[in-house]
Amino acid sequence: MKPVIAIVGRPNVGKSTLFNQLTRSRDALVADFSGLTRDRQYGEGTIDERKFIVIDTGGLGEAEESVDSLMVNQSLTAIAEADIVLFIVDAKAGVMPADLAITKHLRALEGKRIYLIANKSDGVDTQLALAEFYRLGLGEPMAIAAAHNRGVKQLIEYVLDQLPKADETTEEEAPPGTKIAVLGRPNVGKSTLVNRMLGEDRVVVFDMPGTTRDSIYIPYERQGKHYTLIDTAGIRRRGKINEQVEKFSVIKALQAIDDADVVLLVLDASEGIVDQDLHLLGFALERGRAIVIALNKWDGLETHHKEHVKSEIKRRLQFVSFAKIHTISALHGTGVGDLYGSIDKAYASGQVRVSASQLTRFLEDAIAAHQPPTINGRRIKLRYAHFGGSNPPTIIIHGNQAEHVDESYRRYLENSFRQALKIIGTPIKIIFKTGENPYSDSGSKSASRPAAPKKFRGSKDK
């Protein structure tokens, strides 16, 4: 699994600035689940091809009396799942009472790697500023200036290098076969479905939301094919999280999506589609995963209820229209066997590879049927395409003014490639690249084109 880094500290010490530097984005929020504490953000960072998950926590209260309660309600959730905790303090402000209260909690933790980071160290005497923080008893403080990205890379490289090799799961250690992450809200029947797919009771099933506390990897074989089911803990709405241990499971579900080849999203047909389901779908889509949707508890519904659910699906799931939807009963096994056909097709589609000549031919056919839009009186020219990667299939299209292709035409091209390549169950990522224009500025224009001959001015011009 990717290492998890939690950023904690009081307000205005630069936690979000450091988060954005690590994720290389100003809007790095990749999961906005109702089941997560409102002030926590999850993102992914990369340093020298080493990937990690970053959690930005909310400020721990500006008043001393609020620190303890907010520490428990917000940051302890992130800290519990983290391999590394970065405690951010303000090098210019020095040690504040809130810092002391946070330190008290951090020092009581066991098995966590905690690093004291003095941010905003620009423009101050670093040695003098750091000296005050030694009294916190959290080891040697490290100075950075997150706003200017100074010392950030060195910091992350250092803390990642301190992790034992056993803490990092390599691709070779992953279970064999197609990895299927079974995802969904608590009590929608995920564990029952896992047991039905396995044909044996391998996961505890109990009629109480939140029975599963961690992600469980179960390798197995079916009809000569290898699979690995990942049974994730349910992700709840924020107002329904009562047990602290249940909060800790969220990051495991997010990691399971990253590790999966196909996400099997389980919905409760009796409740219809809720916002939480859309959040989970959005995260799987953001990660580019193939998706299969299972509407569970379908057999117990009245006809009018079924028609209502179908209408809701058509209206609210348009953004994942490529995903195959199955109506099932995990308890009785109805429709469960049909899931494997869609899972296999979605996995194969996610792994597809296509030659540049084929993609360019498909692009030309799409353009012939529907021309790109015009920009400032000039039509966008899309010249050729080539394959950019799998899971999700990535197509790179080159042309002139390609960066101005609007969303509607991008969707048209996506649907055209999907039909031509027979891609089912997985998103398609299209990247547009504009070639360099040798006449884009006056300097290159004069260098590339010979100067026009000067007109001879004879006596007739006078």
Contacts in CASP RR format, 6 or more apart in sequence:
PFRMAT RR
TARGET T0000
AUTHOR 0000-0000-0000
METHOD contacts of the structure
MODEL  1
MKPVIAIVGRPNVGKSTLFNQLTRSRDALVADFSGLTRDRQYGEGTIDER
KFIVIDTGGLGEAEESVDSLMVNQSLTAIAEADIVLFIVDAKAGVMPADL
AITKHLRALEGKRIYLIANKSDGVDTQLALAEFYRLGLGEPMAIAAAHNR
GVKQLIEYVLDQLPKADETTEEEAPPGTKIAVLGRPNVGKSTLVNRMLGE
DRVVVFDMPGTTRDSIYIPYERQGKHYTLIDTAGIRRRGKINEQVEKFSV
IKALQAIDDADVVLLVLDASEGIVDQDLHLLGFALERGRAIVIALNKWDG
LETHHKEHVKSEIKRRLQFVSFAKIHTISALHGTGVGDLYGSIDKAYASG
QVRVSASQLTRFLEDAIAAHQPPTINGRRIKLRYAHFGGSNPPTIIIHGN
QAEHVDESYRRYLENSFRQALKIIGTPIKIIFKTGENPYSDSGSKSASRP
AAPKKFRGSKDK
1 168 0 8 1.000
1 169 0 8 1.000
1 255 0 8 1.000
1 259 0 8 1.000
2 44 0 8 1.000
2 51 0 8 1.000
2 52 0 8 1.000
2 53 0 8 1.000
2 255 0 8 1.000
2 258 0 8 1.000
3 52 0 8 1.000
3 53 0 8 1.000
3 83 0 8 1.000
3 84 0 8 1.000
3 160 0 8 1.000
3 163 0 8 1.000
3 167 0 8 1.000
3 168 0 8 1.000
4 52 0 8 1.000
4 53 0 8 1.000
4 54 0 8 1.000
4 55 0 8 1.000
4 81 0 8 1.000
4 82 0 8 1.000
4 83 0 8 1.000
4 84 0 8 1.000
4 251 0 8 1.000
4 255 0 8 1.000
5 22 0 8 1.000
5 52 0 8 1.000
5 53 0 8 1.000
5 54 0 8 1.000
5 55 0 8 1.000
5 82 0 8 1.000
5 83 0 8 1.000
5 84 0 8 1.000
5 85 0 8 1.000
5 86 0 8 1.000
5 156 0 8 1.000
5 159 0 8 1.000
6 55 0 8 1.000
6 57 0 8 1.000
6 75 0 8 1.000
6 78 0 8 1.000
6 79 0 8 1.000
6 81 0 8 1.000
6 82 0 8 1.000
6 84 0 8 1.000
6 85 0 8 1.000
6 86 0 8 1.000
7 15 0 8 1.000
7 18 0 8 1.000
7 19 0 8 1.000
7 54 0 8 1.000
7 55 0 8 1.000
7 56 0 8 1.000
7 57 0 8 1.000
7 86 0 8 1.000
7 88 0 8 1.000
8 15 0 8 1.000
8 57 0 8 1.000
8 60 0 8 1.000
8 75 0 8 1.000
8 78 0 8 1.000
8 79 0 8 1.000
8 85 0 8 1.000
8 86 0 8 1.000
8 87 0 8 1.000
8 88 0 8 1.000
8 102 0 8 1.000
8 106 0 8 1.000
9 15 0 8 1.000
9 57 0 8 1.000
9 59 0 8 1.000
9 60 0 8 1.000
9 75 0 8 1.000
9 87 0 8 1.000
9 88 0 8 1.000
9 89 0 8 1.000
9 98 0 8 1.000
9 99 0 8 1.000
9 102 0 8 1.000
10 59 0 8 1.000
10 60 0 8 1.000
10 61 0 8 1.000
10 62 0 8 1.000
10 67 0 8 1.000
10 96 0 8 1.000
10 98 0 8 1.000
10 99 0 8 1.000
10 102 0 8 1.000
11 58 0 8 1.000
11 59 0 8 1.000
11 60 0 8 1.000
11 61 0 8 1.000
11 62 0 8 1.000
12 90 0 8 1.000
13 88 0 8 1.000
13 89 0 8 1.000
13 90 0 8 1.000
13 93 0 8 1.000
13 119 0 8 1.000
13 120 0 8 1.000
14 88 0 8 1.000
14 90 0 8 1.000
14 119 0 8 1.000
14 120 0 8 1.000
14 146 0 8 1.000
14 147 0 8 1.000
15 56 0 8 1.000
15 57 0 8 1.000
15 58 0 8 1.000
15 59 0 8 1.000
15 88 0 8 1.000
16 41 0 8 1.000
16 56 0 8 1.000
17 119 0 8 1.000
17 146 0 8 1.000
17 147 0 8 1.000
18 86 0 8 1.000
18 88 0 8 1.000
18 117 0 8 1.000
18 119 0 8 1.000
18 144 0 8 1.000
18 146 0 8 1.000
18 152 0 8 1.000
19 28 0 8 1.000
19 41 0 8 1.000
19 43 0 8 1.000
19 54 0 8 1.000
19 56 0 8 1.000
20 26 0 8 1.000
20 28 0 8 1.000
21 146 0 8 1.000
21 149 0 8 1.000
21 152 0 8 1.000
22 45 0 8 1.000
22 54 0 8 1.000
22 152 0 8 1.000
22 156 0 8 1.000
23 43 0 8 1.000
23 44 0 8 1.000
23 45 0 8 1.000
23 54 0 8 1.000
24 45 0 8 1.000
24 46 0 8 1.000
28 41 0 8 1.000
28 43 0 8 1.000
29 41 0 8 1.000
29 42 0 8 1.000
29 43 0 8 1.000
30 42 0 8 1.000
30 43 0 8 1.000
30 44 0 8 1.000
30 283 0 8 1.000
30 286 0 8 1.000
31 41 0 8 1.000
31 42 0 8 1.000
31 43 0 8 1.000
31 254 0 8 1.000
31 279 0 8 1.000
31 283 0 8 1.000
32 279 0 8 1.000
33 235 0 8 1.000
33 250 0 8 1.000
33 276 0 8 1.000
33 279 0 8 1.000
33 280 0 8 1.000
33 283 0 8 1.000
34 237 0 8 1.000
34 238 0 8 1.000
34 239 0 8 1.000
34 275 0 8 1.000
34 276 0 8 1.000
34 279 0 8 1.000
35 235 0 8 1.000
35 236 0 8 1.000
35 237 0 8 1.000
35 238 0 8 1.000
35 239 0 8 1.000
35 240 0 8 1.000
35 241 0 8 1.000
35 250 0 8 1.000
35 276 0 8 1.000
36 42 0 8 1.000
36 238 0 8 1.000
36 250 0 8 1.000
37 57 0 8 1.000
37 58 0 8 1.000
37 73 0 8 1.000
37 74 0 8 1.000
37 77 0 8 1.000
37 238 0 8 1.000
37 247 0 8 1.000
38 238 0 8 1.000
39 57 0 8 1.000
39 58 0 8 1.000
39 59 0 8 1.000
39 74 0 8 1.000
40 55 0 8 1.000
40 56 0 8 1.000
40 57 0 8 1.000
40 58 0 8 1.000
40 74 0 8 1.000
40 77 0 8 1.000
40 78 0 8 1.000
41 55 0 8 1.000
41 56 0 8 1.000
42 53 0 8 1.000
42 54 0 8 1.000
42 55 0 8 1.000
42 251 0 8 1.000
42 254 0 8 1.000
43 53 0 8 1.000
43 54 0 8 1.000
43 55 0 8 1.000
44 51 0 8 1.000
44 52 0 8 1.000
44 53 0 8 1.000
44 54 0 8 1.000
44 258 0 8 1.000
45 51 0 8 1.000
45 52 0 8 1.000
45 53 0 8 1.000
45 54 0 8 1.000
46 52 0 8 1.000
47 153 0 8 1.000
47 156 0 8 1.000
47 157 0 8 1.000
47 160 0 8 1.000
48 157 0 8 1.000
50 160 0 8 1.000
52 156 0 8 1.000
52 160 0 8 1.000
53 251 0 8 1.000
53 254 0 8 1.000
53 255 0 8 1.000
55 78 0 8 1.000
55 81 0 8 1.000
55 82 0 8 1.000
55 251 0 8 1.000
57 74 0 8 1.000
57 75 0 8 1.000
57 78 0 8 1.000
58 74 0 8 1.000
58 75 0 8 1.000
59 70 0 8 1.000
59 74 0 8 1.000
60 66 0 8 1.000
60 67 0 8 1.000
60 70 0 8 1.000
60 71 0 8 1.000
60 74 0 8 1.000
60 75 0 8 1.000
60 98 0 8 1.000
60 101 0 8 1.000
60 102 0 8 1.000
61 67 0 8 1.000
61 70 0 8 1.000
61 98 0 8 1.000
62 98 0 8 1.000
64 97 0 8 1.000
64 98 0 8 1.000
64 101 0 8 1.000
67 98 0 8 1.000
67 101 0 8 1.000
67 102 0 8 1.000
68 101 0 8 1.000
68 105 0 8 1.000
71 101 0 8 1.000
71 102 0 8 1.000
71 105 0 8 1.000
72 244 0 8 1.000
76 105 0 8 1.000
76 244 0 8 1.000
77 244 0 8 1.000
77 247 0 8 1.000
77 248 0 8 1.000
77 250 0 8 1.000
79 85 0 8 1.000
79 106 0 8 1.000
79 109 0 8 1.000
79 112 0 8 1.000
80 244 0 8 1.000
80 247 0 8 1.000
80 248 0 8 1.000
81 248 0 8 1.000
81 250 0 8 1.000
81 251 0 8 1.000
81 252 0 8 1.000
82 112 0 8 1.000
83 113 0 8 1.000
83 163 0 8 1.000
83 167 0 8 1.000
84 113 0 8 1.000
84 115 0 8 1.000
84 159 0 8 1.000
84 160 0 8 1.000
84 163 0 8 1.000
85 106 0 8 1.000
85 109 0 8 1.000
85 112 0 8 1.000
85 113 0 8 1.000
85 114 0 8 1.000
85 115 0 8 1.000
86 115 0 8 1.000
86 117 0 8 1.000
86 155 0 8 1.000
86 159 0 8 1.000
87 102 0 8 1.000
87 103 0 8 1.000
87 106 0 8 1.000
87 114 0 8 1.000
87 115 0 8 1.000
87 116 0 8 1.000
87 117 0 8 1.000
87 138 0 8 1.000
88 117 0 8 1.000
88 119 0 8 1.000
89 95 0 8 1.000
89 96 0 8 1.000
89 99 0 8 1.000
89 116 0 8 1.000
89 117 0 8 1.000
89 118 0 8 1.000
89 119 0 8 1.000
89 133 0 8 1.000
89 136 0 8 1.000
89 141 0 8 1.000
90 96 0 8 1.000
90 118 0 8 1.000
90 119 0 8 1.000
90 120 0 8 1.000
91 118 0 8 1.000
91 119 0 8 1.000
91 120 0 8 1.000
91 121 0 8 1.000
91 124 0 8 1.000
91 126 0 8 1.000
91 129 0 8 1.000
91 130 0 8 1.000
91 143 0 8 1.000
92 120 0 8 1.000
92 124 0 8 1.000
92 129 0 8 1.000
94 129 0 8 1.000
94 132 0 8 1.000
94 133 0 8 1.000
95 132 0 8 1.000
95 133 0 8 1.000
95 135 0 8 1.000
95 136 0 8 1.000
99 136 0 8 1.000
100 136 0 8 1.000
103 136 0 8 1.000
103 137 0 8 1.000
103 138 0 8 1.000
106 112 0 8 1.000
106 114 0 8 1.000
106 138 0 8 1.000
107 137 0 8 1.000
107 138 0 8 1.000
113 159 0 8 1.000
113 162 0 8 1.000
113 163 0 8 1.000
114 138 0 8 1.000
115 138 0 8 1.000
115 142 0 8 1.000
115 155 0 8 1.000
115 159 0 8 1.000
116 133 0 8 1.000
116 136 0 8 1.000
116 138 0 8 1.000
116 139 0 8 1.000
116 140 0 8 1.000
116 141 0 8 1.000
116 142 0 8 1.000
117 141 0 8 1.000
117 142 0 8 1.000
117 144 0 8 1.000
117 155 0 8 1.000
118 129 0 8 1.000
118 130 0 8 1.000
118 133 0 8 1.000
118 141 0 8 1.000
118 142 0 8 1.000
118 143 0 8 1.000
118 144 0 8 1.000
119 144 0 8 1.000
119 145 0 8 1.000
119 146 0 8 1.000
120 145 0 8 1.000
120 146 0 8 1.000
120 147 0 8 1.000
121 129 0 8 1.000
121 130 0 8 1.000
121 143 0 8 1.000
121 144 0 8 1.000
121 145 0 8 1.000
121 150 0 8 1.000
122 145 0 8 1.000
122 147 0 8 1.000
122 148 0 8 1.000
122 150 0 8 1.000
126 143 0 8 1.000
129 143 0 8 1.000
130 141 0 8 1.000
130 143 0 8 1.000
133 141 0 8 1.000
134 140 0 8 1.000
134 141 0 8 1.000
142 155 0 8 1.000
142 158 0 8 1.000
143 151 0 8 1.000
144 150 0 8 1.000
144 151 0 8 1.000
144 152 0 8 1.000
144 155 0 8 1.000
145 151 0 8 1.000
146 152 0 8 1.000
174 228 0 8 1.000
174 259 0 8 1.000
175 217 0 8 1.000
175 219 0 8 1.000
175 228 0 8 1.000
176 219 0 8 1.000
176 226 0 8 1.000
176 228 0 8 1.000
177 219 0 8 1.000
177 225 0 8 1.000
177 226 0 8 1.000
177 227 0 8 1.000
177 228 0 8 1.000
178 225 0 8 1.000
178 226 0 8 1.000
178 227 0 8 1.000
178 228 0 8 1.000
178 261 0 8 1.000
178 262 0 8 1.000
178 343 0 8 1.000
178 344 0 8 1.000
178 347 0 8 1.000
179 227 0 8 1.000
179 228 0 8 1.000
179 230 0 8 1.000
179 259 0 8 1.000
179 260 0 8 1.000
179 261 0 8 1.000
179 262 0 8 1.000
180 227 0 8 1.000
180 228 0 8 1.000
180 229 0 8 1.000
180 230 0 8 1.000
180 260 0 8 1.000
180 261 0 8 1.000
180 262 0 8 1.000
180 263 0 8 1.000
180 264 0 8 1.000
180 343 0 8 1.000
181 230 0 8 1.000
181 232 0 8 1.000
181 253 0 8 1.000
181 256 0 8 1.000
181 257 0 8 1.000
181 259 0 8 1.000
181 260 0 8 1.000
181 262 0 8 1.000
181 263 0 8 1.000
181 264 0 8 1.000
181 289 0 8 1.000
182 190 0 8 1.000
182 193 0 8 1.000
182 194 0 8 1.000
182 229 0 8 1.000
182 230 0 8 1.000
182 231 0 8 1.000
182 232 0 8 1.000
182 264 0 8 1.000
182 266 0 8 1.000
183 190 0 8 1.000
183 232 0 8 1.000
183 235 0 8 1.000
183 253 0 8 1.000
183 256 0 8 1.000
183 257 0 8 1.000
183 263 0 8 1.000
183 264 0 8 1.000
183 265 0 8 1.000
183 266 0 8 1.000
183 280 0 8 1.000
183 284 0 8 1.000
184 190 0 8 1.000
184 232 0 8 1.000
184 234 0 8 1.000
184 235 0 8 1.000
184 265 0 8 1.000
184 266 0 8 1.000
184 267 0 8 1.000
184 277 0 8 1.000
184 280 0 8 1.000
185 234 0 8 1.000
185 235 0 8 1.000
185 236 0 8 1.000
185 237 0 8 1.000
185 268 0 8 1.000
185 274 0 8 1.000
185 276 0 8 1.000
185 277 0 8 1.000
185 280 0 8 1.000
186 209 0 8 1.000
186 210 0 8 1.000
186 233 0 8 1.000
186 234 0 8 1.000
186 235 0 8 1.000
186 236 0 8 1.000
187 207 0 8 1.000
187 208 0 8 1.000
187 209 0 8 1.000
187 210 0 8 1.000
187 268 0 8 1.000
188 266 0 8 1.000
188 267 0 8 1.000
188 268 0 8 1.000
188 296 0 8 1.000
188 297 0 8 1.000
189 266 0 8 1.000
189 268 0 8 1.000
189 296 0 8 1.000
189 297 0 8 1.000
189 330 0 8 1.000
190 212 0 8 1.000
190 231 0 8 1.000
190 232 0 8 1.000
190 234 0 8 1.000
190 266 0 8 1.000
191 203 0 8 1.000
191 204 0 8 1.000
191 205 0 8 1.000
191 211 0 8 1.000
191 212 0 8 1.000
191 231 0 8 1.000
192 205 0 8 1.000
192 330 0 8 1.000
192 331 0 8 1.000
193 264 0 8 1.000
193 266 0 8 1.000
193 294 0 8 1.000
193 296 0 8 1.000
193 328 0 8 1.000
193 330 0 8 1.000
193 336 0 8 1.000
194 202 0 8 1.000
194 203 0 8 1.000
194 218 0 8 1.000
194 229 0 8 1.000
194 231 0 8 1.000
195 201 0 8 1.000
195 202 0 8 1.000
195 203 0 8 1.000
195 205 0 8 1.000
196 330 0 8 1.000
196 331 0 8 1.000
196 333 0 8 1.000
196 336 0 8 1.000
197 229 0 8 1.000
197 336 0 8 1.000
197 337 0 8 1.000
197 339 0 8 1.000
198 218 0 8 1.000
198 220 0 8 1.000
198 229 0 8 1.000
202 218 0 8 1.000
203 212 0 8 1.000
203 216 0 8 1.000
203 218 0 8 1.000
203 231 0 8 1.000
204 211 0 8 1.000
204 212 0 8 1.000
205 211 0 8 1.000
209 234 0 8 1.000
209 236 0 8 1.000
209 240 0 8 1.000
210 233 0 8 1.000
210 234 0 8 1.000
210 236 0 8 1.000
210 246 0 8 1.000
212 231 0 8 1.000
212 232 0 8 1.000
212 233 0 8 1.000
212 234 0 8 1.000
212 249 0 8 1.000
213 233 0 8 1.000
213 245 0 8 1.000
213 246 0 8 1.000
213 248 0 8 1.000
213 249 0 8 1.000
214 233 0 8 1.000
214 249 0 8 1.000
214 252 0 8 1.000
215 230 0 8 1.000
215 231 0 8 1.000
215 232 0 8 1.000
215 233 0 8 1.000
215 249 0 8 1.000
215 252 0 8 1.000
215 253 0 8 1.000
215 255 0 8 1.000
215 256 0 8 1.000
216 230 0 8 1.000
216 231 0 8 1.000
217 228 0 8 1.000
217 229 0 8 1.000
217 230 0 8 1.000
218 228 0 8 1.000
218 229 0 8 1.000
218 230 0 8 1.000
218 231 0 8 1.000
219 226 0 8 1.000
219 227 0 8 1.000
219 228 0 8 1.000
220 226 0 8 1.000
220 227 0 8 1.000
220 228 0 8 1.000
220 229 0 8 1.000
221 227 0 8 1.000
222 340 0 8 1.000
225 344 0 8 1.000
227 343 0 8 1.000
230 256 0 8 1.000
230 259 0 8 1.000
230 260 0 8 1.000
232 249 0 8 1.000
232 252 0 8 1.000
232 253 0 8 1.000
232 256 0 8 1.000
233 246 0 8 1.000
233 249 0 8 1.000
233 250 0 8 1.000
233 252 0 8 1.000
233 253 0 8 1.000
234 249 0 8 1.000
234 253 0 8 1.000
235 249 0 8 1.000
235 250 0 8 1.000
235 253 0 8 1.000
235 276 0 8 1.000
235 280 0 8 1.000
236 246 0 8 1.000
237 276 0 8 1.000
241 247 0 8 1.000
254 283 0 8 1.000
257 263 0 8 1.000
257 283 0 8 1.000
257 284 0 8 1.000
257 287 0 8 1.000
257 289 0 8 1.000
258 287 0 8 1.000
260 289 0 8 1.000
261 289 0 8 1.000
261 290 0 8 1.000
261 347 0 8 1.000
261 350 0 8 1.000
261 391 0 8 1.000
262 289 0 8 1.000
262 290 0 8 1.000
262 291 0 8 1.000
262 292 0 8 1.000
262 343 0 8 1.000
262 346 0 8 1.000
262 347 0 8 1.000
263 284 0 8 1.000
263 289 0 8 1.000
263 290 0 8 1.000
263 291 0 8 1.000
263 292 0 8 1.000
264 292 0 8 1.000
264 293 0 8 1.000
264 294 0 8 1.000
264 339 0 8 1.000
264 343 0 8 1.000
265 277 0 8 1.000
265 280 0 8 1.000
265 281 0 8 1.000
265 284 0 8 1.000
265 291 0 8 1.000
265 292 0 8 1.000
265 293 0 8 1.000
265 294 0 8 1.000
266 294 0 8 1.000
266 296 0 8 1.000
266 330 0 8 1.000
267 273 0 8 1.000
267 277 0 8 1.000
267 293 0 8 1.000
267 294 0 8 1.000
267 295 0 8 1.000
267 296 0 8 1.000
268 296 0 8 1.000
268 297 0 8 1.000
269 295 0 8 1.000
269 296 0 8 1.000
269 297 0 8 1.000
269 298 0 8 1.000
269 301 0 8 1.000
269 306 0 8 1.000
269 309 0 8 1.000
269 327 0 8 1.000
270 297 0 8 1.000
270 300 0 8 1.000
270 301 0 8 1.000
270 305 0 8 1.000
272 309 0 8 1.000
272 312 0 8 1.000
273 309 0 8 1.000
273 312 0 8 1.000
273 313 0 8 1.000
273 316 0 8 1.000
273 317 0 8 1.000
278 316 0 8 1.000
281 291 0 8 1.000
281 317 0 8 1.000
281 319 0 8 1.000
281 320 0 8 1.000
282 319 0 8 1.000
284 291 0 8 1.000
285 291 0 8 1.000
285 319 0 8 1.000
285 320 0 8 1.000
285 427 0 8 1.000
288 391 0 8 1.000
288 392 0 8 1.000
288 426 0 8 1.000
288 427 0 8 1.000
288 429 0 8 1.000
289 391 0 8 1.000
289 392 0 8 1.000
289 426 0 8 1.000
289 427 0 8 1.000
290 346 0 8 1.000
290 347 0 8 1.000
290 349 0 8 1.000
290 350 0 8 1.000
290 391 0 8 1.000
290 392 0 8 1.000
290 425 0 8 1.000
290 426 0 8 1.000
290 427 0 8 1.000
291 320 0 8 1.000
291 322 0 8 1.000
291 323 0 8 1.000
291 346 0 8 1.000
291 425 0 8 1.000
291 426 0 8 1.000
291 427 0 8 1.000
292 323 0 8 1.000
292 324 0 8 1.000
292 326 0 8 1.000
292 339 0 8 1.000
292 342 0 8 1.000
292 343 0 8 1.000
292 346 0 8 1.000
292 425 0 8 1.000
293 317 0 8 1.000
293 320 0 8 1.000
293 323 0 8 1.000
293 324 0 8 1.000
293 325 0 8 1.000
293 326 0 8 1.000
294 325 0 8 1.000
294 326 0 8 1.000
294 328 0 8 1.000
294 330 0 8 1.000
294 339 0 8 1.000
295 309 0 8 1.000
295 313 0 8 1.000
295 325 0 8 1.000
295 326 0 8 1.000
295 327 0 8 1.000
295 328 0 8 1.000
296 328 0 8 1.000
296 329 0 8 1.000
296 330 0 8 1.000
297 329 0 8 1.000
297 330 0 8 1.000
297 331 0 8 1.000
298 306 0 8 1.000
298 327 0 8 1.000
298 328 0 8 1.000
298 329 0 8 1.000
298 334 0 8 1.000
299 329 0 8 1.000
299 332 0 8 1.000
299 334 0 8 1.000
300 329 0 8 1.000
301 309 0 8 1.000
313 325 0 8 1.000
317 323 0 8 1.000
317 325 0 8 1.000
322 418 0 8 1.000
322 423 0 8 1.000
322 424 0 8 1.000
322 425 0 8 1.000
322 426 0 8 1.000
322 427 0 8 1.000
323 346 0 8 1.000
323 425 0 8 1.000
324 342 0 8 1.000
324 345 0 8 1.000
324 346 0 8 1.000
324 424 0 8 1.000
324 425 0 8 1.000
326 335 0 8 1.000
326 338 0 8 1.000
326 339 0 8 1.000
326 342 0 8 1.000
327 335 0 8 1.000
328 334 0 8 1.000
328 335 0 8 1.000
328 336 0 8 1.000
328 338 0 8 1.000
328 339 0 8 1.000
329 335 0 8 1.000
329 336 0 8 1.000
330 336 0 8 1.000
342 424 0 8 1.000
342 425 0 8 1.000
345 424 0 8 1.000
345 425 0 8 1.000
346 424 0 8 1.000
346 425 0 8 1.000
346 426 0 8 1.000
349 393 0 8 1.000
349 421 0 8 1.000
349 422 0 8 1.000
349 423 0 8 1.000
349 424 0 8 1.000
349 425 0 8 1.000
349 426 0 8 1.000
350 390 0 8 1.000
350 391 0 8 1.000
350 392 0 8 1.000
350 393 0 8 1.000
350 423 0 8 1.000
350 426 0 8 1.000
351 390 0 8 1.000
351 391 0 8 1.000
352 390 0 8 1.000
352 393 0 8 1.000
352 421 0 8 1.000
352 423 0 8 1.000
353 387 0 8 1.000
353 389 0 8 1.000
353 390 0 8 1.000
354 387 0 8 1.000
354 393 0 8 1.000
354 421 0 8 1.000
355 387 0 8 1.000
356 384 0 8 1.000
356 385 0 8 1.000
356 386 0 8 1.000
356 387 0 8 1.000
359 384 0 8 1.000
359 385 0 8 1.000
359 386 0 8 1.000
359 387 0 8 1.000
359 395 0 8 1.000
359 417 0 8 1.000
360 384 0 8 1.000
360 385 0 8 1.000
360 386 0 8 1.000
362 385 0 8 1.000
362 416 0 8 1.000
362 417 0 8 1.000
362 420 0 8 1.000
362 421 0 8 1.000
363 382 0 8 1.000
363 384 0 8 1.000
363 385 0 8 1.000
363 397 0 8 1.000
363 413 0 8 1.000
365 416 0 8 1.000
365 420 0 8 1.000
366 412 0 8 1.000
366 413 0 8 1.000
366 416 0 8 1.000
366 417 0 8 1.000
367 382 0 8 1.000
369 416 0 8 1.000
370 409 0 8 1.000
370 412 0 8 1.000
371 379 0 8 1.000
372 379 0 8 1.000
372 380 0 8 1.000
372 381 0 8 1.000
372 382 0 8 1.000
372 405 0 8 1.000
372 409 0 8 1.000
373 379 0 8 1.000
373 380 0 8 1.000
373 404 0 8 1.000
373 405 0 8 1.000
373 406 0 8 1.000
373 409 0 8 1.000
374 380 0 8 1.000
375 401 0 8 1.000
375 404 0 8 1.000
378 401 0 8 1.000
380 399 0 8 1.000
380 400 0 8 1.000
380 401 0 8 1.000
380 402 0 8 1.000
380 404 0 8 1.000
380 405 0 8 1.000
381 399 0 8 1.000
381 400 0 8 1.000
381 401 0 8 1.000
382 397 0 8 1.000
382 398 0 8 1.000
382 399 0 8 1.000
382 402 0 8 1.000
382 405 0 8 1.000
382 432 0 8 1.000
383 398 0 8 1.000
383 399 0 8 1.000
383 400 0 8 1.000
384 397 0 8 1.000
384 398 0 8 1.000
384 399 0 8 1.000
385 395 0 8 1.000
385 396 0 8 1.000
385 397 0 8 1.000
385 398 0 8 1.000
386 395 0 8 1.000
386 396 0 8 1.000
386 398 0 8 1.000
387 393 0 8 1.000
387 394 0 8 1.000
387 395 0 8 1.000
387 396 0 8 1.000
388 394 0 8 1.000
388 395 0 8 1.000
388 396 0 8 1.000
388 431 0 8 1.000
391 426 0 8 1.000
392 426 0 8 1.000
392 427 0 8 1.000
392 428 0 8 1.000
392 429 0 8 1.000
393 421 0 8 1.000
393 423 0 8 1.000
393 426 0 8 1.000
393 428 0 8 1.000
393 429 0 8 1.000
394 428 0 8 1.000
394 429 0 8 1.000
394 430 0 8 1.000
394 431 0 8 1.000
395 417 0 8 1.000
395 428 0 8 1.000
395 429 0 8 1.000
395 430 0 8 1.000
395 431 0 8 1.000
396 430 0 8 1.000
396 431 0 8 1.000
396 432 0 8 1.000
396 433 0 8 1.000
397 413 0 8 1.000
397 430 0 8 1.000
397 431 0 8 1.000
397 432 0 8 1.000
397 433 0 8 1.000
398 433 0 8 1.000
398 434 0 8 1.000
398 435 0 8 1.000
399 432 0 8 1.000
399 433 0 8 1.000
399 434 0 8 1.000
399 435 0 8 1.000
400 434 0 8 1.000
400 435 0 8 1.000
400 437 0 8 1.000
401 434 0 8 1.000
402 432 0 8 1.000
402 433 0 8 1.000
402 434 0 8 1.000
402 435 0 8 1.000
403 432 0 8 1.000
403 433 0 8 1.000
403 434 0 8 1.000
405 413 0 8 1.000
405 432 0 8 1.000
410 430 0 8 1.000
410 432 0 8 1.000
413 430 0 8 1.000
414 428 0 8 1.000
414 430 0 8 1.000
417 423 0 8 1.000
417 428 0 8 1.000
417 430 0 8 1.000
418 428 0 8 1.000
438 444 0 8 1.000
438 445 0 8 1.000
438 448 0 8 1.000
439 445 0 8 1.000
439 448 0 8 1.000
439 449 0 8 1.000
END
